[in-house]
């Protein structure tokens, strides 16, 4: 049993009391039987004079004050939590004779009782959330979420796009076939059970027909590199310019300059740079040596993700943004013939 609360009636057995039913006591004691401690329930008192004319007494008596309290039930620290599930219990109101060492004391007479059913559980908990994605018109898109313990009986799932319910989306996976621009928006999965509601983090869907897939991007890069190689071969065969500085090897011979030495002029701040060919060591450290610490950033545009990304090598035939944190300088870069 669990002793939830207690009260004292008047001499006619009447009482009006609100019971919270949120405590657990061991037994009841009169305050004259046992010393009250701070862990015990509050002392409830009533003063009355027994009269034989009242139904609870067979003779008159002197006025007295009775106090009772619930002895603390020594449960583990923090209390106990029932396992999730459905429960059926009886709620019983009894008249107690109070505990003592007397063999005839310590019994309860039931005054009234009733049955009670209740359930114990928690609201759903998302363990995985849907991820945002980019798509093109006609692509198939899937958003997925996961719940702790999975989708169990009694739990309902629904998806929303921009706060509008999608009535046919009732699973943890939302499949969108052949999306259009109208499908773009913010998607949220909502799970509900008898104990509450949980909402996933929002996932964004952008429908952009100007985007490349990764495969298409890699194919375009390959075709570009092959075309550059063809053009380089044709140019070198017609008018050799090994360092790619705009002067042919013959012109450099006339000027007395090195056809394998390229001069990179830098100003303080951002510089748009490009090399005609790959040096033996095209890393930032390999090119700038002792001046490497003055290169604060080297960025290149990624057309697949539509953003700039940091890199640590200078690539040929490609514009790159370099931030130089030093005085204006000219860096000489050796571009040997084998690097064509």
KEMARFI-64943 format. One record per residue (C-alpha): residue number from 1; x, y, z. Coordinates in Angstrom, 3 decimals. Layout:
// KEMARFI-64943
(r NUM, (X, Y, Z))
...
This chain:
// KEMARFI-64943
(r 1, (0.000, 0.000, 0.000))
(r 2, (0.925, 3.679, -0.260))
(r 3, (-0.347, 6.032, 2.469))
(r 4, (-1.056, 9.242, 0.562))
(r 5, (-2.558, 11.602, 3.160))
(r 6, (-4.601, 11.994, 6.338))
(r 7, (-7.111, 14.257, 8.125))
(r 8, (-9.325, 14.409, 11.269))
(r 9, (-13.141, 14.575, 11.140))
(r 10, (-15.408, 16.382, 13.573))
(r 11, (-17.341, 14.492, 16.216))
(r 12, (-20.040, 13.640, 13.668))
(r 13, (-17.498, 12.100, 11.271))
(r 14, (-17.658, 15.031, 8.860))
(r 15, (-14.699, 16.685, 7.144))
(r 16, (-13.962, 18.730, 4.066))
(r 17, (-10.407, 18.383, 2.889))
(r 18, (-8.350, 18.485, -0.348))
(r 19, (-5.778, 15.698, -0.631))
(r 20, (-2.885, 16.220, -3.036))
(r 21, (-2.052, 12.496, -3.214))
(r 22, (1.585, 13.403, -3.913))
(r 23, (3.241, 11.918, -0.804))
(r 24, (4.027, 8.483, 0.604))
(r 25, (3.950, 7.858, 4.370))
(r 26, (4.647, 4.735, 6.397))
(r 27, (1.954, 4.923, 9.137))
(r 28, (0.070, 7.525, 11.205))
(r 29, (1.041, 8.451, 14.752))
(r 30, (-0.558, 10.610, 17.408))
(r 31, (1.883, 13.325, 18.406))
(r 32, (1.710, 11.983, 21.973))
(r 33, (2.931, 8.551, 20.849))
(r 34, (6.032, 9.447, 18.859))
(r 35, (8.227, 12.507, 18.407))
(r 36, (7.707, 14.358, 15.123))
(r 37, (10.764, 14.954, 12.873))
(r 38, (11.339, 17.319, 10.003))
(r 39, (11.083, 14.461, 7.497))
(r 40, (7.572, 13.473, 8.650))
(r 41, (4.309, 14.826, 7.291))
(r 42, (2.694, 17.923, 8.858))
(r 43, (0.896, 17.619, 12.192))
(r 44, (-2.894, 17.892, 11.801))
(r 45, (-4.757, 18.882, 15.007))
(r 46, (-8.369, 19.203, 16.169))
(r 47, (-9.791, 20.195, 19.558))
(r 48, (-13.123, 18.723, 20.707))
(r 49, (-15.125, 17.556, 23.765))
(r 50, (-16.671, 14.041, 23.490))
(r 51, (-20.428, 13.958, 24.105))
(r 52, (-22.589, 10.872, 24.497))
(r 53, (-25.211, 12.552, 22.313))
(r 54, (-22.859, 12.382, 19.337))
(r 55, (-22.602, 9.167, 17.277))
(r 56, (-18.891, 8.706, 17.753))
(r 57, (-18.972, 8.473, 21.599))
(r 58, (-20.832, 6.430, 24.190))
(r 59, (-20.138, 8.819, 27.092))
(r 60, (-19.207, 12.394, 27.784))
(r 61, (-15.549, 13.342, 28.064))
(r 62, (-13.303, 16.278, 28.787))
(r 63, (-12.097, 18.609, 26.040))
(r 64, (-8.871, 17.540, 24.414))
(r 65, (-6.683, 18.287, 21.423))
(r 66, (-5.595, 15.444, 19.158))
(r 67, (-2.703, 15.787, 16.722))
(r 68, (-1.632, 13.235, 14.105))
(r 69, (1.150, 13.048, 11.555))
(r 70, (2.376, 10.680, 8.869))
(r 71, (5.700, 8.986, 9.551))
(r 72, (8.193, 9.468, 6.733))
(r 73, (8.423, 6.474, 4.378))
(r 74, (12.146, 5.801, 4.015))
(r 75, (12.292, 5.506, 0.246))
(r 76, (15.489, 5.909, -1.793))
(r 77, (16.679, 9.483, -2.234))
(r 78, (14.712, 11.170, -4.980))
(r 79, (11.769, 8.797, -4.720))
(r 80, (10.652, 6.117, -7.129))
(r 81, (9.301, 6.289, -10.666))
(r 82, (6.899, 3.661, -11.938))
(r 83, (7.840, 1.989, -15.219))
(r 84, (5.911, 3.220, -18.237))
(r 85, (2.580, 1.481, -18.604))
(r 86, (-1.074, 1.351, -17.548))
(r 87, (-2.039, 0.846, -13.901))
(r 88, (-5.249, -0.095, -12.032))
(r 89, (-5.415, 0.718, -8.304))
(r 90, (-7.955, 1.113, -5.502))
(r 91, (-8.178, 4.391, -3.603))
(r 92, (-9.337, 3.563, -0.053))
(r 93, (-10.468, 5.881, 2.763))
(r 94, (-9.935, 4.196, 6.153))
(r 95, (-10.401, 4.942, 9.840))
(r 96, (-7.148, 4.240, 11.630))
(r 97, (-6.792, 3.314, 15.319))
(r 98, (-3.174, 4.580, 15.362))
(r 99, (-0.060, 2.494, 15.728))
(r 100, (1.105, 1.227, 19.098))
(r 101, (2.624, -1.881, 20.604))
(r 102, (-0.749, -3.077, 21.834))
(r 103, (-1.864, -6.277, 20.091))
(r 104, (-5.332, -4.831, 19.546))
(r 105, (-4.159, -1.615, 17.895))
(r 106, (-2.964, -0.815, 14.421))
(r 107, (-5.949, -1.828, 12.316))
(r 108, (-7.865, 0.005, 9.602))
(r 109, (-11.617, 0.021, 8.961))
(r 110, (-12.565, 0.874, 5.377))
(r 111, (-14.995, 3.773, 5.124))
(r 112, (-15.229, 4.009, 1.342))
(r 113, (-13.182, 3.042, -1.706))
(r 114, (-13.070, 3.436, -5.444))
(r 115, (-11.092, 2.112, -8.395))
(r 116, (-8.666, 4.262, -10.357))
(r 117, (-6.739, 3.684, -13.598))
(r 118, (-3.855, 5.770, -14.854))
(r 119, (-0.910, 5.619, -17.214))
(r 120, (2.757, 6.469, -16.735))
(r 121, (4.954, 7.655, -19.581))
(r 122, (6.878, 10.497, -21.190))
(r 123, (6.375, 12.590, -24.334))
(r 124, (8.239, 11.399, -27.452))
(r 125, (11.941, 12.246, -27.762))
(r 126, (13.670, 12.792, -31.118))
(r 127, (17.091, 11.144, -31.397))
(r 128, (17.681, 12.118, -35.049))
(r 129, (16.408, 15.177, -36.880))
(r 130, (15.731, 15.761, -40.583))
(r 131, (18.579, 17.362, -42.548))
(r 132, (18.305, 20.321, -44.918))
(r 133, (19.002, 19.700, -48.591))
(r 134, (19.251, 21.235, -52.059))
(r 135, (17.342, 19.775, -54.995))
(r 136, (16.463, 20.493, -58.603))
(r 137, (13.059, 20.286, -60.225))
(r 138, (12.117, 16.626, -60.674))
(r 139, (14.445, 15.269, -57.958))
(r 140, (13.198, 12.845, -55.308))
(r 141, (13.795, 14.071, -51.755))
(r 142, (13.506, 12.260, -48.425))
(r 143, (13.443, 13.751, -44.936))
(r 144, (13.936, 11.310, -42.053))
(r 145, (13.702, 11.489, -38.266))
(r 146, (14.078, 8.963, -35.433))
(r 147, (12.371, 8.630, -32.057))
(r 148, (13.730, 7.068, -28.895))
(r 149, (12.335, 3.532, -28.905))
(r 150, (11.025, 3.930, -32.462))
(r 151, (7.476, 4.656, -33.549))
(r 152, (5.485, 2.687, -30.955))
(r 153, (1.749, 2.180, -30.588))
(r 154, (-0.005, 5.256, -29.273))
(r 155, (2.411, 7.688, -30.910))
(r 156, (1.224, 9.724, -33.891))
(r 157, (3.499, 11.486, -36.364))
(r 158, (2.706, 14.322, -38.739))
(r 159, (4.897, 16.556, -40.940))
(r 160, (4.510, 20.280, -41.541))
(r 161, (5.802, 22.478, -44.353))
(r 162, (5.957, 26.139, -43.352))
(r 163, (3.489, 25.426, -40.503))
(r 164, (0.998, 23.767, -42.882))
(r 165, (0.152, 20.159, -42.028))
(r 166, (0.816, 17.498, -44.676))
(r 167, (-2.130, 15.183, -43.919))
(r 168, (-0.766, 12.078, -45.667))
(r 169, (2.672, 12.283, -44.033))
(r 170, (2.317, 10.095, -40.939))
(r 171, (5.620, 8.185, -40.854))
(r 172, (9.079, 9.117, -39.617))
(r 173, (10.214, 9.323, -43.261))
(r 174, (8.772, 11.916, -45.597))
(r 175, (9.233, 11.078, -49.292))
(r 176, (8.748, 13.801, -51.900))
(r 177, (8.707, 12.596, -55.490))
(r 178, (9.585, 14.903, -58.412))
(r 179, (9.776, 18.114, -56.389))
(r 180, (8.955, 21.512, -57.879))
(r 181, (9.636, 25.036, -56.683))
(r 182, (6.405, 24.857, -54.657))
(r 183, (7.971, 22.172, -52.447))
(r 184, (10.638, 24.538, -51.146))
(r 185, (10.247, 25.533, -47.511))
(r 186, (10.843, 24.529, -43.900))
(r 187, (9.910, 20.974, -42.865))
(r 188, (9.232, 19.869, -39.259))
(r 189, (8.232, 16.461, -37.884))
(r 190, (5.864, 16.458, -34.885))
(r 191, (5.341, 13.353, -32.701))
(r 192, (2.505, 13.173, -30.147))
(r 193, (1.413, 10.654, -27.527))
(r 194, (-0.814, 10.727, -24.447))
(r 195, (1.883, 12.495, -22.436))
(r 196, (2.807, 15.343, -24.746))
(r 197, (4.327, 16.498, -28.010))
(r 198, (7.833, 16.756, -29.460))
(r 199, (8.949, 18.750, -32.502))
(r 200, (12.040, 18.015, -34.543))
(r 201, (14.459, 20.689, -35.645))
(r 202, (13.384, 22.337, -38.881))
(r 203, (14.961, 21.205, -42.164))
(r 204, (15.051, 23.492, -45.190))
(r 205, (14.455, 22.375, -48.774))
(r 206, (15.713, 24.658, -51.555))
(r 207, (14.778, 23.846, -55.154))
(r 208, (17.374, 25.390, -57.486))
(r 209, (17.658, 24.447, -61.163))
(r 210, (20.879, 26.461, -61.558))
(r 211, (22.821, 24.037, -59.333))
(r 212, (25.067, 21.229, -60.487))
(r 213, (25.131, 17.807, -58.952))
(r 214, (28.502, 16.629, -57.656))
(r 215, (28.817, 14.244, -60.605))
(r 216, (28.049, 16.994, -63.111))
(r 217, (30.532, 19.317, -61.420))
(r 218, (33.303, 16.729, -61.480))
(r 219, (32.545, 16.009, -65.144))
(r 220, (32.674, 19.735, -65.999))
(r 221, (35.988, 20.131, -64.173))
(r 222, (37.427, 17.172, -66.035))
(r 223, (36.294, 18.558, -69.377))
(r 224, (37.719, 21.965, -68.489))
(r 225, (41.084, 20.508, -67.461))
(r 226, (41.255, 18.429, -70.636))
(r 227, (40.493, 21.505, -72.767))
(r 228, (43.138, 23.537, -70.933))
(r 229, (45.697, 20.798, -71.532))
(r 230, (44.840, 20.757, -75.236))
(r 231, (45.135, 24.526, -75.500))
(r 232, (48.415, 24.529, -73.580))
(r 233, (49.884, 21.905, -75.852))
(r 234, (48.832, 23.829, -78.929))
(r 235, (50.176, 27.105, -77.514))
(r 236, (53.481, 25.614, -76.407))
(r 237, (53.939, 24.035, -79.804))
(r 238, (53.213, 27.318, -81.585))
(r 239, (54.763, 29.875, -79.257))
(r 240, (56.519, 28.388, -76.220))
(r 241, (56.029, 30.408, -73.013))
(r 242, (57.145, 28.104, -70.265))
(r 243, (56.515, 30.398, -67.306))
(r 244, (53.204, 31.742, -68.645))
(r 245, (54.103, 35.387, -68.052))
(r 246, (52.868, 36.486, -71.478))
(r 247, (56.324, 36.608, -73.106))
(r 248, (57.361, 33.735, -75.339))
(r 249, (60.596, 31.949, -74.661))
(r 250, (62.074, 33.661, -77.738))
(r 251, (61.055, 37.087, -76.426))
(r 252, (62.519, 36.313, -73.027))
(r 253, (65.777, 35.282, -74.658))
(r 254, (65.875, 38.663, -76.419))
(r 255, (65.134, 40.458, -73.113))
(r 256, (67.636, 38.399, -71.156))
(r 257, (65.003, 37.069, -68.715))
(r 258, (64.500, 33.517, -67.461))
(r 259, (61.667, 31.712, -69.318))
(r 260, (61.181, 29.404, -66.333))
(r 261, (60.841, 32.169, -63.710))
(r 262, (57.460, 33.768, -62.990))
(r 263, (57.138, 36.947, -60.926))
(r 264, (54.042, 37.235, -58.702))
(r 265, (53.422, 40.867, -57.687))
(r 266, (51.447, 41.325, -54.462))
(r 267, (49.981, 44.387, -52.749))
(r 268, (48.913, 44.556, -49.100))
(r 269, (45.411, 43.093, -48.746))
(r 270, (43.469, 40.964, -51.216))
(r 271, (45.104, 39.970, -54.518))
(r 272, (43.594, 37.997, -57.407))
(r 273, (46.370, 35.602, -58.481))
(r 274, (46.835, 32.809, -61.003))
(r 275, (49.720, 30.664, -62.259))
(r 276, (50.159, 29.449, -65.802))
(r 277, (51.801, 26.217, -64.696))
(r 278, (52.362, 24.172, -61.559))
(r 279, (55.680, 24.726, -59.753))
(r 280, (57.471, 21.756, -58.238))
(r 281, (55.964, 22.645, -54.832))
(r 282, (52.713, 24.568, -55.233))
(r 283, (51.887, 24.740, -51.501))
(r 284, (51.811, 28.116, -49.754))
(r 285, (54.937, 27.193, -47.787))
(r 286, (56.706, 25.922, -50.920))
(r 287, (56.091, 29.145, -52.845))
(r 288, (56.454, 31.806, -50.133))
(r 289, (59.069, 30.176, -47.907))
(r 290, (60.078, 32.497, -45.046))
(r 291, (57.242, 34.884, -46.006))
(r 292, (54.559, 32.206, -45.491))
(r 293, (53.250, 33.821, -42.301))
(r 294, (52.219, 36.887, -44.332))
(r 295, (49.744, 34.813, -46.363))
(r 296, (46.649, 35.075, -44.158))
(r 297, (44.145, 33.436, -46.508))
(r 298, (43.926, 31.683, -49.881))
(r 299, (40.399, 31.208, -51.239))
(r 300, (38.933, 29.581, -54.324))
(r 301, (35.317, 29.633, -55.589))
(r 302, (33.368, 26.359, -55.379))
(r 303, (30.614, 26.536, -58.023))
(r 304, (28.929, 23.392, -56.692))
(r 305, (28.306, 24.824, -53.223))
(r 306, (28.155, 28.442, -54.392))
(r 307, (30.717, 29.659, -51.877))
(r 308, (34.419, 30.398, -51.370))
(r 309, (36.570, 27.771, -49.649))
(r 310, (40.017, 27.975, -48.101))
(r 311, (42.830, 26.012, -49.820))
(r 312, (46.569, 25.628, -49.238))
(r 313, (47.859, 25.231, -52.817))
(r 314, (48.052, 27.531, -55.860))
(r 315, (46.493, 25.827, -58.856))
(r 316, (47.270, 26.594, -62.544))
(r 317, (44.815, 28.332, -64.844))
(r 318, (42.526, 29.227, -61.952))
(r 319, (41.879, 32.559, -60.290))
(r 320, (42.405, 32.541, -56.526))
(r 321, (42.077, 35.267, -53.881))
(r 322, (45.164, 35.678, -51.688))
(r 323, (45.346, 38.005, -48.659))
(r 324, (48.878, 39.396, -48.233))
(r 325, (49.662, 40.907, -44.818))
(r 326, (52.899, 42.628, -45.725))
(r 327, (54.454, 45.390, -47.795))
(r 328, (54.151, 45.249, -51.592))
(r 329, (56.453, 42.552, -52.889))
(r 330, (57.391, 40.563, -55.981))
(r 331, (57.723, 36.821, -55.411))
(r 332, (59.773, 34.866, -57.953))
(r 333, (58.378, 31.402, -58.631))
(r 334, (60.339, 28.780, -60.553))
(r 335, (58.216, 27.001, -63.169))
(r 336, (60.484, 24.284, -64.615))
(r 337, (59.770, 22.916, -68.057))
(r 338, (58.791, 19.485, -66.715))
(r 339, (55.796, 21.124, -65.023))
(r 340, (54.009, 21.865, -68.301))
